[in-house]
Amino acid sequence: PPPRRRPRPRDPPRGAAPTRAAAGSGLYFALTSAGCARQGPRGVQVKLEQLPDFARVYEALRRGSETPLQGGLGLTRRRQGRSTKGAPLPDAAVLGDAWLGPAVADGLLDPLVGAEEATWWGHVPPALRRVARRAPGSGAVSDYGFVWGAPFRWGCACIAYRRDRVPPERQGPGAWEWADLWHPGLAGRVGLAESARLLGALTLLRMGASANAEDLSDVGVRAFAAEFAALRAQVRVGSEESALKALEAGDVWAAALWTGPALASAVARSPKIALAVPDAGTLLWADLMVSPARPLGSQPASPLVPLWHEFLLEPARAEPALGLSRGSASVHLLPSRGGGPGGAGKFFPSEGCLQRSEFLEPLSEVALEQLRDVVLAL
């Protein structure tokens, strides 16, 4: 089982879905008002920088204007050669869907006014529209809530496995089910992204339930605890970074991981690593461009921000031939409930799989307490 770790301030807020670990600088970004690099319309100059992960973006948003963003992807503003006084105010930022609800609840964001009339909104599939809509105050997913972000890329949970360590019947993109991670032949050979929430979600999927079950009593708390403990006993390493290293070394034969640049790089380095997504459905993630809340009396956000939304969601940026081989894909490749283009790339889940997939949402208070009790019992 994975070693115990001390709590870190960079963990997601309470009840949030698991975050995806950053592969290094350049994976995530924020747009801020801090310096200048290139000329934009109406004398606005743009500087693009990067933050290493979503947690630091969230921390920067929480600090607001008290502390300048350091190393973040920034959009800084100067007019007629005069810099904005005081600490930089963010014009835009990118957050993962797991962080969106807490950010709305904490009052760190402003809704995207006029989003539903914008051209880019028409390109967003229904599943991602649901992710972007949140109830003000609570940040809970709501079909009637405001639009708080522009989802522009997505990925999913998958099984990365060693071609030379699994039997022939497990060779192929659709040859795996989540239940295979419990197979006795993989005892001590499973890797997992570090998150009790993810382990719990996989357990629920194995039991035929939704990963966002509001009450574990629906599947039986004892049955859930037994399956949860059985999967945990299979795990050799319990973090994404360690799982990828062990997978490349051959110490881990199969790992449940999030698609992303780190996994894509590992697959590119080692031809012995292949990826599969169970046809029964998987867990999805999305990145959204959001509008950080601006204090009263501060300068308005850059007029370039709406152009970024349109640029990120241009159909020409879809690149269907690549699928998820780079770790993420355009929203244009996520089919809608009524069918859609889908991807035809090197690695891409089937349309049926995507139709049966779901985004992880924050657990209800009941399910969160039940999961905590199961973890503490171990």
One Martini backbone bead per residue (centre of mass of N, CA, C, O) as a GRO file, in nm:
protein
  378
    1PRO     BB    1   0.099   0.032   0.015
    2PRO     BB    2   0.085   0.350   0.038
    3PRO     BB    3   0.225   0.594   0.186
    4ARG     BB    4   0.208   0.812   0.417
    5ARG     BB    5   0.102   1.160   0.433
    6ARG     BB    6   0.126   1.484   0.453
    7PRO     BB    7  -0.034   1.755   0.451
    8ARG     BB    8  -0.108   1.989   0.191
    9PRO     BB    9  -0.176   2.307   0.070
   10ARG     BB   10  -0.213   2.179  -0.241
   11ASP     BB   11  -0.464   2.062  -0.191
   12PRO     BB   12  -0.769   2.017  -0.241
   13PRO     BB   13  -1.051   2.093  -0.155
   14ARG     BB   14  -1.301   1.995   0.020
   15GLY     BB   15  -1.448   1.735  -0.177
   16ALA     BB   16  -1.278   1.721  -0.408
   17ALA     BB   17  -1.149   1.630  -0.675
   18PRO     BB   18  -0.893   1.506  -0.826
   19THR     BB   19  -0.592   1.597  -0.920
   20ARG     BB   20  -0.353   1.679  -1.158
   21ALA     BB   21  -0.042   1.640  -1.209
   22ALA     BB   22   0.236   1.804  -1.277
   23ALA     BB   23   0.497   1.781  -1.523
   24GLY     BB   24   0.557   2.092  -1.528
   25SER     BB   25   0.645   2.353  -1.664
   26GLY     BB   26   0.365   2.448  -1.882
   27LEU     BB   27   0.089   2.305  -1.817
   28TYR     BB   28  -0.003   2.564  -1.670
   29PHE     BB   29  -0.211   2.870  -1.663
   30ALA     BB   30  -0.202   3.237  -1.642
   31LEU     BB   31  -0.366   3.554  -1.651
   32THR     BB   32  -0.208   3.865  -1.601
   33SER     BB   33  -0.119   4.188  -1.442
   34ALA     BB   34   0.247   4.215  -1.480
   35GLY     BB   35   0.376   4.344  -1.746
   36CYS     BB   36   0.541   4.312  -2.071
   37ALA     BB   37   0.558   4.202  -2.434
   38ARG     BB   38   0.296   4.258  -2.622
   39GLN     BB   39   0.093   4.398  -2.849
   40GLY     BB   40  -0.229   4.516  -2.828
   41PRO     BB   41  -0.518   4.636  -2.816
   42ARG     BB   42  -0.535   4.954  -2.702
   43GLY     BB   43  -0.239   4.930  -2.555
   44VAL     BB   44  -0.228   4.631  -2.487
   45GLN     BB   45  -0.011   4.422  -2.305
   46VAL     BB   46   0.135   4.093  -2.340
   47LYS     BB   47   0.200   3.832  -2.089
   48LEU     BB   48   0.337   3.506  -2.088
   49GLU     BB   49   0.302   3.260  -1.838
   50GLN     BB   50   0.382   3.018  -1.565
   51LEU     BB   51   0.237   2.760  -1.377
   52PRO     BB   52   0.279   2.440  -1.239
   53ASP     BB   53  -0.020   2.451  -1.099
   54PHE     BB   54  -0.341   2.475  -0.975
   55ALA     BB   55  -0.277   2.540  -0.680
   56ARG     BB   56  -0.124   2.810  -0.746
   57VAL     BB   57  -0.354   2.947  -0.881
   58TYR     BB   58  -0.546   2.938  -0.640
   59GLU     BB   59  -0.363   3.093  -0.447
   60ALA     BB   60  -0.351   3.351  -0.618
   61LEU     BB   61  -0.654   3.406  -0.611
   62ARG     BB   62  -0.674   3.426  -0.301
   63ARG     BB   63  -0.475   3.667  -0.269
   64GLY     BB   64  -0.490   3.841  -0.506
   65SER     BB   65  -0.348   4.171  -0.457
   66GLU     BB   66  -0.127   4.116  -0.234
   67THR     BB   67   0.034   3.922  -0.443
   68PRO     BB   68   0.237   3.865  -0.682
   69LEU     BB   69   0.279   3.684  -0.946
   70GLN     BB   70   0.497   3.397  -0.980
   71GLY     BB   71   0.535   3.252  -1.285
   72GLY     BB   72   0.289   3.329  -1.434
   73LEU     BB   73   0.046   3.354  -1.665
   74GLY     BB   74   0.054   3.678  -1.805
   75LEU     BB   75  -0.155   3.976  -1.827
   76THR     BB   76  -0.036   4.287  -1.894
   77ARG     BB   77  -0.076   4.639  -1.814
   78ARG     BB   78  -0.038   4.916  -2.048
   79ARG     BB   79  -0.076   5.278  -2.066
   80GLN     BB   80   0.107   5.502  -2.206
   81GLY     BB   81   0.361   5.367  -2.037
   82ARG     BB   82   0.185   5.291  -1.782
   83SER     BB   83   0.174   5.132  -1.497
   84THR     BB   84   0.020   4.947  -1.284
   85LYS     BB   85  -0.069   4.985  -0.973
   86GLY     BB   86   0.039   4.758  -0.781
   87ALA     BB   87  -0.073   4.465  -0.780
   88PRO     BB   88  -0.154   4.222  -0.978
   89LEU     BB   89  -0.430   4.162  -1.189
   90PRO     BB   90  -0.629   3.927  -1.302
   91ASP     BB   91  -0.773   3.840  -1.616
   92ALA     BB   92  -0.691   3.529  -1.624
   93ALA     BB   93  -0.757   3.167  -1.597
   94VAL     BB   94  -0.664   2.823  -1.525
   95LEU     BB   95  -0.884   2.550  -1.445
   96GLY     BB   96  -0.989   2.283  -1.305
   97ASP     BB   97  -1.288   2.130  -1.240
   98ALA     BB   98  -1.219   2.070  -0.931
   99TRP     BB   99  -1.176   2.398  -0.874
  100LEU     BB  100  -1.433   2.558  -0.950
  101GLY     BB  101  -1.632   2.535  -0.715
  102PRO     BB  102  -1.450   2.650  -0.486
  103ALA     BB  103  -1.398   2.923  -0.630
  104VAL     BB  104  -1.691   3.014  -0.628
  105ALA     BB  105  -1.746   2.984  -0.320
  106ASP     BB  106  -1.492   3.191  -0.254
  107GLY     BB  107  -1.508   3.440  -0.463
  108LEU     BB  108  -1.275   3.422  -0.713
  109LEU     BB  109  -1.507   3.464  -0.929
  110ASP     BB  110  -1.645   3.548  -1.241
  111PRO     BB  111  -1.874   3.551  -1.456
  112LEU     BB  112  -1.951   3.494  -1.796
  113VAL     BB  113  -2.057   3.739  -1.968
  114GLY     BB  114  -2.230   3.629  -2.251
  115ALA     BB  115  -2.160   3.326  -2.318
  116GLU     BB  116  -2.431   3.215  -2.459
  117GLU     BB  117  -2.378   3.428  -2.714
  118ALA     BB  118  -2.129   3.304  -2.794
  119THR     BB  119  -1.962   3.120  -3.022
  120TRP     BB  120  -1.809   2.912  -2.836
  121TRP     BB  121  -2.061   2.783  -2.693
  122GLY     BB  122  -2.154   2.615  -2.950
  123HIS     BB  123  -1.890   2.408  -2.910
  124VAL     BB  124  -2.009   2.298  -2.646
  125PRO     BB  125  -2.078   2.030  -2.493
  126PRO     BB  126  -2.306   1.929  -2.263
  127ALA     BB  127  -2.105   1.812  -2.050
  128LEU     BB  128  -1.940   2.086  -2.034
  129ARG     BB  129  -2.167   2.276  -1.960
  130ARG     BB  130  -2.219   2.151  -1.685
  131VAL     BB  131  -1.940   2.216  -1.565
  132ALA     BB  132  -1.963   2.539  -1.606
  133ARG     BB  133  -2.213   2.523  -1.429
  134ARG     BB  134  -2.286   2.730  -1.139
  135ALA     BB  135  -2.371   2.798  -0.825
  136PRO     BB  136  -2.397   3.058  -0.648
  137GLY     BB  137  -2.194   3.016  -0.347
  138SER     BB  138  -2.147   2.686  -0.380
  139GLY     BB  139  -2.047   2.557  -0.676
  140ALA     BB  140  -2.253   2.381  -0.783
  141VAL     BB  141  -2.390   2.189  -0.998
  142SER     BB  142  -2.593   2.361  -1.259
  143ASP     BB  143  -2.834   2.399  -1.508
  144TYR     BB  144  -2.897   2.722  -1.390
  145GLY     BB  145  -2.634   2.840  -1.388
  146PHE     BB  146  -2.361   2.996  -1.430
  147VAL     BB  147  -2.094   3.087  -1.630
  148TRP     BB  148  -1.738   3.021  -1.521
  149GLY     BB  149  -1.630   2.879  -1.797
  150ALA     BB  150  -1.401   2.779  -2.067
  151PRO     BB  151  -1.398   2.488  -2.217
  152PHE     BB  152  -1.096   2.349  -2.408
  153ARG     BB  153  -1.018   2.078  -2.248
  154TRP     BB  154  -0.955   1.713  -2.231
  155GLY     BB  155  -0.986   1.405  -2.038
  156CYS     BB  156  -0.879   1.087  -1.881
  157ALA     BB  157  -0.910   0.788  -1.752
  158CYS     BB  158  -0.666   0.518  -1.744
  159ILE     BB  159  -0.487   0.229  -1.867
  160ALA     BB  160  -0.158   0.151  -1.798
  161TYR     BB  161   0.049  -0.087  -1.976
  162ARG     BB  162   0.237  -0.379  -2.016
  163ARG     BB  163   0.294  -0.569  -2.287
  164ASP     BB  164   0.517  -0.778  -2.138
  165ARG     BB  165   0.299  -0.850  -1.871
  166VAL     BB  166   0.050  -0.928  -2.038
  167PRO     BB  167  -0.184  -1.088  -2.177
  168PRO     BB  168  -0.322  -1.107  -2.490
  169GLU     BB  169  -0.623  -1.034  -2.391
  170ARG     BB  170  -0.487  -0.735  -2.293
  171GLN     BB  171  -0.446  -0.649  -2.595
  172GLY     BB  172  -0.587  -0.339  -2.608
  173PRO     BB  173  -0.808  -0.070  -2.580
  174GLY     BB  174  -1.077  -0.283  -2.509
  175ALA     BB  175  -0.947  -0.517  -2.292
  176TRP     BB  176  -1.040  -0.342  -2.046
  177GLU     BB  177  -1.127  -0.335  -1.701
  178TRP     BB  178  -1.154  -0.221  -1.389
  179ALA     BB  179  -1.161  -0.514  -1.258
  180ASP     BB  180  -0.862  -0.596  -1.340
  181LEU     BB  181  -0.717  -0.456  -1.092
  182TRP     BB  182  -0.815  -0.715  -0.901
  183HIS     BB  183  -0.630  -0.915  -1.005
  184PRO     BB  184  -0.414  -1.148  -0.878
  185GLY     BB  185  -0.185  -1.101  -1.101
  186LEU     BB  186  -0.161  -0.779  -0.978
  187ALA     BB  187  -0.025  -0.814  -0.721
  188GLY     BB  188   0.179  -0.545  -0.659
  189ARG     BB  189   0.125  -0.410  -0.984
  190VAL     BB  190  -0.015  -0.135  -0.904
  191GLY     BB  191  -0.104   0.187  -1.012
  192LEU     BB  192  -0.174   0.521  -0.861
  193ALA     BB  193  -0.322   0.795  -0.824
  194GLU     BB  194  -0.316   1.026  -0.566
  195SER     BB  195  -0.631   0.910  -0.436
  196ALA     BB  196  -0.914   0.827  -0.266
  197ARG     BB  197  -1.122   0.923  -0.472
  198LEU     BB  198  -1.028   0.747  -0.708
  199LEU     BB  199  -1.049   0.475  -0.569
  200GLY     BB  200  -1.351   0.507  -0.509
  201ALA     BB  201  -1.447   0.543  -0.804
  202LEU     BB  202  -1.348   0.266  -0.908
  203THR     BB  203  -1.516   0.101  -0.714
  204LEU     BB  204  -1.792   0.198  -0.815
  205LEU     BB  205  -1.757   0.105  -1.107
  206ARG     BB  206  -1.726  -0.196  -1.040
  207MET     BB  207  -2.028  -0.184  -0.893
  208GLY     BB  208  -2.217  -0.010  -1.102
  209ALA     BB  209  -2.170   0.285  -1.020
  210SER     BB  210  -2.142   0.598  -0.949
  211ALA     BB  211  -1.878   0.817  -0.881
  212ASN     BB  212  -2.125   1.024  -0.754
  213ALA     BB  213  -2.228   0.904  -0.508
  214GLU     BB  214  -2.431   1.011  -0.232
  215ASP     BB  215  -2.455   0.698  -0.121
  216LEU     BB  216  -2.302   0.404  -0.012
  217SER     BB  217  -2.563   0.242   0.063
  218ASP     BB  218  -2.647   0.163  -0.231
  219VAL     BB  219  -2.390  -0.063  -0.226
  220GLY     BB  220  -2.264  -0.089   0.040
  221VAL     BB  221  -2.038  -0.024   0.272
  222ARG     BB  222  -1.902  -0.301   0.313
  223ALA     BB  223  -1.856  -0.368   0.016
  224PHE     BB  224  -1.691  -0.119  -0.046
  225ALA     BB  225  -1.465  -0.164   0.164
  226ALA     BB  226  -1.367  -0.434   0.044
  227GLU     BB  227  -1.293  -0.328  -0.240
  228PHE     BB  228  -1.108  -0.101  -0.154
  229ALA     BB  229  -0.901  -0.282  -0.001
  230ALA     BB  230  -0.830  -0.467  -0.242
  231LEU     BB  231  -0.707  -0.245  -0.420
  232ARG     BB  232  -0.499  -0.133  -0.223
  233ALA     BB  233  -0.341  -0.410  -0.208
  234GLN     BB  234  -0.242  -0.387  -0.517
  235VAL     BB  235  -0.070  -0.145  -0.451
  236ARG     BB  236   0.258  -0.015  -0.497
  237VAL     BB  237   0.190   0.279  -0.605
  238GLY     BB  238   0.055   0.628  -0.500
  239SER     BB  239   0.167   0.792  -0.762
  240GLU     BB  240   0.220   0.923  -1.061
  241GLU     BB  241   0.527   0.942  -1.069
  242SER     BB  242   0.584   0.654  -0.956
  243ALA     BB  243   0.415   0.496  -1.162
  244LEU     BB  244   0.574   0.576  -1.415
  245LYS     BB  245   0.848   0.467  -1.326
  246ALA     BB  246   0.753   0.172  -1.268
  247LEU     BB  247   0.647   0.119  -1.553
  248GLU     BB  248   0.918   0.158  -1.704
  249ALA     BB  249   1.069  -0.064  -1.515
  250GLY     BB  250   0.842  -0.308  -1.450
  251ASP     BB  251   0.705  -0.300  -1.154
  252VAL     BB  252   0.460  -0.206  -1.315
  253TRP     BB  253   0.173  -0.325  -1.513
  254ALA     BB  254  -0.058  -0.135  -1.392
  255ALA     BB  255  -0.237   0.191  -1.438
  256ALA     BB  256  -0.429   0.447  -1.289
  257LEU     BB  257  -0.464   0.732  -1.501
  258TRP     BB  258  -0.414   1.044  -1.622
  259THR     BB  259  -0.426   1.223  -1.874
  260GLY     BB  260  -0.115   1.365  -2.005
  261PRO     BB  261   0.201   1.471  -2.049
  262ALA     BB  262   0.338   1.255  -1.871
  263LEU     BB  263   0.212   1.006  -2.006
  264ALA     BB  264   0.284   1.074  -2.300
  265SER     BB  265   0.592   1.064  -2.253
  266ALA     BB  266   0.613   0.770  -2.158
  267VAL     BB  267   0.500   0.644  -2.419
  268ALA     BB  268   0.719   0.767  -2.607
  269ARG     BB  269   0.967   0.626  -2.460
  270SER     BB  270   0.781   0.352  -2.432
  271PRO     BB  271   0.674   0.079  -2.626
  272LYS     BB  272   0.564  -0.101  -2.368
  273ILE     BB  273   0.345   0.119  -2.347
  274ALA     BB  274  -0.007   0.115  -2.295
  275LEU     BB  275  -0.351   0.211  -2.371
  276ALA     BB  276  -0.670   0.207  -2.185
  277VAL     BB  277  -1.039   0.206  -2.216
  278PRO     BB  278  -1.315   0.132  -2.082
  279ASP     BB  279  -1.628   0.075  -2.227
  280ALA     BB  280  -1.808   0.139  -1.966
  281GLY     BB  281  -1.625   0.376  -1.874
  282THR     BB  282  -1.519   0.698  -1.744
  283LEU     BB  283  -1.312   0.961  -1.639
  284LEU     BB  284  -1.334   1.310  -1.646
  285TRP     BB  285  -1.163   1.607  -1.767
  286ALA     BB  286  -1.121   1.973  -1.729
  287ASP     BB  287  -1.038   2.284  -1.880
  288LEU     BB  288  -1.068   2.633  -1.770
  289MET     BB  289  -1.150   2.955  -1.849
  290VAL     BB  290  -1.127   3.223  -1.620
  291SER     BB  291  -1.267   3.493  -1.404
  292PRO     BB  292  -1.136   3.685  -1.192
  293ALA     BB  293  -1.198   3.861  -0.933
  294ARG     BB  294  -1.276   4.213  -0.902
  295PRO     BB  295  -1.232   4.477  -0.742
  296LEU     BB  296  -1.346   4.755  -0.647
  297GLY     BB  297  -1.192   4.999  -0.864
  298SER     BB  298  -1.073   4.831  -1.068
  299GLN     BB  299  -0.960   4.731  -1.344
  300PRO     BB  300  -1.047   4.596  -1.612
  301ALA     BB  301  -1.035   4.355  -1.807
  302SER     BB  302  -0.912   4.244  -2.074
  303PRO     BB  303  -1.018   4.261  -2.413
  304LEU     BB  304  -0.872   3.977  -2.491
  305VAL     BB  305  -1.025   3.745  -2.351
  306PRO     BB  306  -1.253   3.674  -2.560
  307LEU     BB  307  -1.044   3.593  -2.778
  308TRP     BB  308  -0.938   3.345  -2.630
  309HIS     BB  309  -1.194   3.183  -2.635
  310GLU     BB  310  -1.218   3.165  -2.943
  311PHE     BB  311  -0.939   3.042  -2.998
  312LEU     BB  312  -0.960   2.777  -2.816
  313LEU     BB  313  -1.258   2.707  -2.984
  314GLU     BB  314  -1.158   2.636  -3.250
  315PRO     BB  315  -1.210   2.391  -3.482
  316ALA     BB  316  -0.911   2.393  -3.607
  317ARG     BB  317  -0.788   2.278  -3.312
  318ALA     BB  318  -0.863   1.968  -3.284
  319GLU     BB  319  -0.695   1.729  -3.400
  320PRO     BB  320  -0.803   1.416  -3.453
  321ALA     BB  321  -0.537   1.249  -3.518
  322LEU     BB  322  -0.431   1.268  -3.205
  323GLY     BB  323  -0.627   1.278  -2.993
  324LEU     BB  324  -0.476   1.170  -2.671
  325SER     BB  325  -0.156   1.160  -2.723
  326ARG     BB  326  -0.100   1.449  -2.554
  327GLY     BB  327  -0.337   1.423  -2.304
  328SER     BB  328  -0.533   1.598  -2.485
  329ALA     BB  329  -0.846   1.758  -2.601
  330SER     BB  330  -1.074   1.881  -2.781
  331VAL     BB  331  -1.411   1.956  -2.755
  332HIS     BB  332  -1.475   1.853  -3.054
  333LEU     BB  333  -1.409   1.534  -2.955
  334LEU     BB  334  -1.671   1.549  -2.780
  335PRO     BB  335  -1.942   1.390  -2.776
  336SER     BB  336  -2.260   1.405  -2.784
  337ARG     BB  337  -2.558   1.260  -2.704
  338GLY     BB  338  -2.626   1.274  -3.030
  339GLY     BB  339  -2.353   1.288  -3.122
  340GLY     BB  340  -2.027   1.295  -3.298
  341PRO     BB  341  -1.711   1.309  -3.416
  342GLY     BB  342  -1.477   1.246  -3.265
  343GLY     BB  343  -1.198   1.031  -3.261
  344ALA     BB  344  -0.903   0.910  -3.484
  345GLY     BB  345  -0.663   0.838  -3.322
  346LYS     BB  346  -0.419   0.673  -3.153
  347PHE     BB  347  -0.581   0.774  -2.883
  348PHE     BB  348  -0.927   0.672  -2.822
  349PRO     BB  349  -1.221   0.663  -2.715
  350SER     BB  350  -1.511   0.552  -2.749
  351GLU     BB  351  -1.819   0.675  -2.790
  352GLY     BB  352  -1.960   0.488  -2.588
  353CYS     BB  353  -1.775   0.551  -2.353
  354LEU     BB  354  -1.831   0.860  -2.339
  355GLN     BB  355  -2.138   0.830  -2.289
  356ARG     BB  356  -2.059   0.663  -2.002
  357SER     BB  357  -1.932   0.908  -1.884
  358GLU     BB  358  -1.777   1.112  -1.612
  359PHE     BB  359  -1.758   1.366  -1.395
  360LEU     BB  360  -1.609   1.468  -1.124
  361GLU     BB  361  -1.756   1.535  -0.814
  362PRO     BB  362  -1.824   1.649  -0.533
  363LEU     BB  363  -1.890   1.521  -0.249
  364SER     BB  364  -2.098   1.445  -0.035
  365GLU     BB  365  -2.124   1.449   0.297
  366VAL     BB  366  -2.197   1.154   0.327
  367ALA     BB  367  -1.979   1.024   0.138
  368LEU     BB  368  -1.735   1.155   0.273
  369GLU     BB  369  -1.768   1.021   0.551
  370GLN     BB  370  -1.763   0.729   0.450
  371LEU     BB  371  -1.484   0.739   0.318
  372ARG     BB  372  -1.329   0.821   0.571
  373ASP     BB  373  -1.397   0.569   0.734
  374VAL     BB  374  -1.264   0.366   0.543
  375VAL     BB  375  -0.978   0.481   0.554
  376LEU     BB  376  -0.940   0.471   0.868
  377ALA     BB  377  -0.982   0.156   0.888
  378LEU     BB  378  -0.694   0.109   0.729
   0.00000   0.00000   0.00000
